[in-house]
Amino acid sequence: MEEKDIVMIPFVAHESAMNRMERANRRLWIAIIVMVISFFIYLLVPSEYSTTTEQGVEDVNNSEVHQIIGD
């Protein structure tokens, strides 16, 4: 049988890589949570800058009020 060369990774290098990966994963999850919360706030809070405007126009002849809804 042939003996294969086994590459040994030092424990310090492995732990360093694992710590970096854990920090990256933590930042990723925080970013995802912030984005989801921001999206729900965007959906639930009414916008100040609505594009739809309502105006009341009074018809002089019939004395009726007509509503015009437009952009």
Distance bins in CASP14 RR format, pairs under 12 A and 6 or more apart:
PFRMAT RR
TARGET T0000
AUTHOR 0000-0000-0000
RMODE 2
METHOD distances of the structure
MODEL  1
7 13 0 0 0 0 0 1 0 0 0 0 0
8 14 0 0 0 0 0 1 0 0 0 0 0
9 15 0 0 0 0 0 1 0 0 0 0 0
9 16 0 0 0 0 0 1 0 0 0 0 0
9 17 0 0 0 0 1 0 0 0 0 0 0
9 18 0 0 0 0 0 1 0 0 0 0 0
10 16 0 0 0 0 1 0 0 0 0 0 0
10 17 0 0 0 0 0 1 0 0 0 0 0
11 17 0 0 0 0 0 1 0 0 0 0 0
11 18 0 0 0 0 0 1 0 0 0 0 0
12 18 0 0 0 0 0 1 0 0 0 0 0
12 19 0 0 0 0 0 1 0 0 0 0 0
13 19 0 0 0 0 0 1 0 0 0 0 0
13 20 0 0 0 0 0 1 0 0 0 0 0
14 20 0 0 0 0 0 1 0 0 0 0 0
14 21 0 0 0 0 0 1 0 0 0 0 0
15 21 0 0 0 0 0 1 0 0 0 0 0
15 22 0 0 0 0 0 1 0 0 0 0 0
16 22 0 0 0 0 0 1 0 0 0 0 0
16 23 0 0 0 0 0 1 0 0 0 0 0
17 23 0 0 0 0 0 1 0 0 0 0 0
17 24 0 0 0 0 0 1 0 0 0 0 0
18 24 0 0 0 0 0 1 0 0 0 0 0
18 25 0 0 0 0 0 1 0 0 0 0 0
19 25 0 0 0 0 0 1 0 0 0 0 0
19 26 0 0 0 0 0 1 0 0 0 0 0
20 26 0 0 0 0 0 1 0 0 0 0 0
20 27 0 0 0 0 0 1 0 0 0 0 0
21 27 0 0 0 0 0 1 0 0 0 0 0
21 28 0 0 0 0 0 1 0 0 0 0 0
22 28 0 0 0 0 0 1 0 0 0 0 0
22 29 0 0 0 0 0 1 0 0 0 0 0
23 29 0 0 0 0 0 1 0 0 0 0 0
23 30 0 0 0 0 0 1 0 0 0 0 0
24 30 0 0 0 0 0 1 0 0 0 0 0
24 31 0 0 0 0 0 1 0 0 0 0 0
25 31 0 0 0 0 0 1 0 0 0 0 0
25 32 0 0 0 0 0 1 0 0 0 0 0
26 32 0 0 0 0 0 1 0 0 0 0 0
26 33 0 0 0 0 0 1 0 0 0 0 0
27 33 0 0 0 0 0 1 0 0 0 0 0
27 34 0 0 0 0 0 1 0 0 0 0 0
28 34 0 0 0 0 0 1 0 0 0 0 0
28 35 0 0 0 0 0 1 0 0 0 0 0
29 35 0 0 0 0 0 1 0 0 0 0 0
29 36 0 0 0 0 0 1 0 0 0 0 0
30 36 0 0 0 0 0 1 0 0 0 0 0
30 37 0 0 0 0 0 1 0 0 0 0 0
31 37 0 0 0 0 0 1 0 0 0 0 0
31 38 0 0 0 0 0 1 0 0 0 0 0
32 38 0 0 0 0 0 1 0 0 0 0 0
32 39 0 0 0 0 0 1 0 0 0 0 0
33 39 0 0 0 0 0 1 0 0 0 0 0
33 40 0 0 0 0 0 1 0 0 0 0 0
34 40 0 0 0 0 0 1 0 0 0 0 0
34 41 0 0 0 0 0 1 0 0 0 0 0
35 41 0 0 0 0 0 1 0 0 0 0 0
35 42 0 0 0 0 0 1 0 0 0 0 0
36 42 0 0 0 0 0 1 0 0 0 0 0
36 43 0 0 0 0 0 1 0 0 0 0 0
37 43 0 0 0 0 0 1 0 0 0 0 0
37 44 0 0 0 0 0 1 0 0 0 0 0
37 45 0 0 0 0 0 1 0 0 0 0 0
38 44 0 0 0 0 0 1 0 0 0 0 0
38 45 0 0 0 0 0 1 0 0 0 0 0
39 45 0 0 0 0 0 1 0 0 0 0 0
41 47 0 0 0 0 0 1 0 0 0 0 0
46 52 0 0 0 0 0 1 0 0 0 0 0
50 69 0 0 0 0 0 1 0 0 0 0 0
50 70 0 0 0 0 0 1 0 0 0 0 0
50 71 0 0 0 0 1 0 0 0 0 0 0
51 69 0 0 0 0 0 1 0 0 0 0 0
51 70 0 0 0 0 1 0 0 0 0 0 0
51 71 1 0 1 0 0 0 0 0 0 0 0
52 67 0 0 0 0 0 1 0 0 0 0 0
52 68 0 0 0 0 0 1 0 0 0 0 0
52 69 1 0 0 1 0 0 0 0 0 0 0
52 70 1 0 0 1 0 0 0 0 0 0 0
52 71 1 0 0 1 0 0 0 0 0 0 0
53 67 0 0 0 0 0 1 0 0 0 0 0
53 68 0 0 0 0 1 0 0 0 0 0 0
53 69 1 0 0 1 0 0 0 0 0 0 0
53 70 1 0 1 0 0 0 0 0 0 0 0
53 71 1 0 0 1 0 0 0 0 0 0 0
54 65 0 0 0 0 0 1 0 0 0 0 0
54 66 0 0 0 0 0 1 0 0 0 0 0
54 67 1 0 0 1 0 0 0 0 0 0 0
54 68 1 0 0 1 0 0 0 0 0 0 0
54 69 1 0 1 0 0 0 0 0 0 0 0
54 70 1 0 0 1 0 0 0 0 0 0 0
54 71 0 0 0 0 0 1 0 0 0 0 0
55 65 0 0 0 0 0 1 0 0 0 0 0
55 66 0 0 0 0 1 0 0 0 0 0 0
55 67 1 0 0 1 0 0 0 0 0 0 0
55 68 1 0 1 0 0 0 0 0 0 0 0
55 69 0 0 0 0 1 0 0 0 0 0 0
55 70 0 0 0 0 1 0 0 0 0 0 0
55 71 0 0 0 0 0 1 0 0 0 0 0
56 64 0 0 0 0 0 1 0 0 0 0 0
56 65 1 0 1 0 0 0 0 0 0 0 0
56 66 1 0 0 1 0 0 0 0 0 0 0
56 67 1 0 1 0 0 0 0 0 0 0 0
56 68 1 0 0 1 0 0 0 0 0 0 0
56 69 0 0 0 0 1 0 0 0 0 0 0
56 70 0 0 0 0 0 1 0 0 0 0 0
57 64 0 0 0 0 1 0 0 0 0 0 0
57 65 1 0 0 1 0 0 0 0 0 0 0
57 66 1 0 1 0 0 0 0 0 0 0 0
57 67 1 0 0 1 0 0 0 0 0 0 0
57 68 1 0 1 0 0 0 0 0 0 0 0
57 69 0 0 0 0 0 1 0 0 0 0 0
57 70 0 0 0 0 0 1 0 0 0 0 0
58 64 1 0 0 1 0 0 0 0 0 0 0
58 65 1 0 1 0 0 0 0 0 0 0 0
58 66 1 0 0 1 0 0 0 0 0 0 0
58 67 0 0 0 0 0 1 0 0 0 0 0
58 68 0 0 0 0 0 1 0 0 0 0 0
59 65 1 0 0 1 0 0 0 0 0 0 0
59 66 1 0 0 1 0 0 0 0 0 0 0
59 67 0 0 0 0 0 1 0 0 0 0 0
59 68 0 0 0 0 0 1 0 0 0 0 0
60 66 0 0 0 0 0 1 0 0 0 0 0
END
